[in-house]
Amino acid sequence: MHDDRTSLNLLPDAAAQRLLGLAADGVAPEAPLIALIERLERPDAQAWLADCLALEPLSIIAGPVRGQLADLTPLEDLQRLKRRSKRLLAASAAQPDRLRAALGYFLAVGLALARHGQLISSRPRPIVNASIVDLASALPPAWAAALEAAIQPPPAA
Amino acid sequence: MNHPKSRGLSVHSIVLSAAACGFAGQTIMDTASGKADLFPATACSWIDAQLSAGSRGRAALNQFLMRVYAEPLRAYVLGSSFRTLGEADDIINGFFASRLGRDDFVPAWRASGLRLRRWLMNAMCFYCRELAHQSGRRAAGGETTDRPDPIAPDAERDLERSFARSAVRAAMDMAQAELSARGLGQHFELFRRYALDGDSCQALAASLSIDPARAWVMIRTAQRAFSRAVSEVVAQDGAAPADVPAEITRLMHSLGR
């Protein structure tokens, strides 16, 4: 893309240190999100998402076409999705349920921010921001696009 | 003497060889048992696969060892009195040529319980002493056993710093290979420019005419691939799964000393 680049072969200590810092940062998002991202990185993620969207509680945000999100979901429905997802996460020890609940929770929070500009989580905004960008980076492009309005890139130095 | 074979190595080819044996792209966290295991299951299973995969597997393993450890061992030699034995590159080349052909070399590391870089450092010590013996004998008609003082105070620190840089280089190559294979080469390029060249997310987005939020998602996607790759390199060095995050932090701090 451009030639004025730091060479990996002559990697300065400061650059290597910064990269290791980014590696450490990438290792430890919130625990339910780690499992969710690992699920989304499997080859059958698209089919799994479509299955999740057909089931409660995520069917609230399902669009008319299987595997697609609804274009518009009222804020009240997103709040309901968040509550039900939290209840499912607390009530079930089964991993498929817990993964679906985590997906519902993070999607509800992300879509509420992206489409309504409302923070419906009690977590601090920086933590919510990091979770949404991590989720979006693991989702298929069409799903990630639905969250992008909620994503705040780091300010330019 | 020729320069080390590692000079011409491409980690991309190593990663592809590794992928053929089922290592690349796996996450060491998948197999974490939570127990304090000296030998991480994924790293060991990859190493086992190479050892039992005939000459091709051995070649992939040897290439990986040379790619990741040649520079740290070179830094170690240069930081010690072993540097008086000859050109550092020649010493490293001779060391790998002497040791990597031995069937018991890698299994002996696994039995040691040491981090691979420390074990290779010890092996390098023995090798250099052999070199000193040979040169002493030649100089004195075959009788003397002159040995150099092996370790200068900074040699081990130099090895740690160099290993940290080497792990980053190998992980960047692995992440690039993985992302390119998934059709996400542009994600890696953005990450590289953001993390290595210091370009801002906004500037990168403008250069591609995309939204900054999209650029940030792409950068984070590549960052996670890089993070996984660093974890794999550290696990292959012998860190238990539960110790990987702390080991990455230790390496980061080693560069600040």
Interface residues (C-beta under 8 A of the other chain):
Chain A: M1 H2 D4 R5 T6 L8 N9 L11 D13 A14 A15 A16 Q17 R18 L19 L20 G21 L22 A23 A24 D25 G26 V27 A28 I34 I37 E38 V133 D134 A136 S137 A138 A144 A145 E148 A149 I151 Q152 P153 P154 A156 A157
Chain B: T27 M29 D30 R161 A164 R165 A167 V168 R169 A171 M172 D173 E189 R192 R193 A195 L196 D197 G198 S200 C201 Q202 A203 A205 S207 D211 P212 A213 R214 A215 W216 V217 M218 R220 T221 Q223 R224 F226 S227 R228 V230 S231 V244 P245 I248 T249 L251 M252 L255 G256
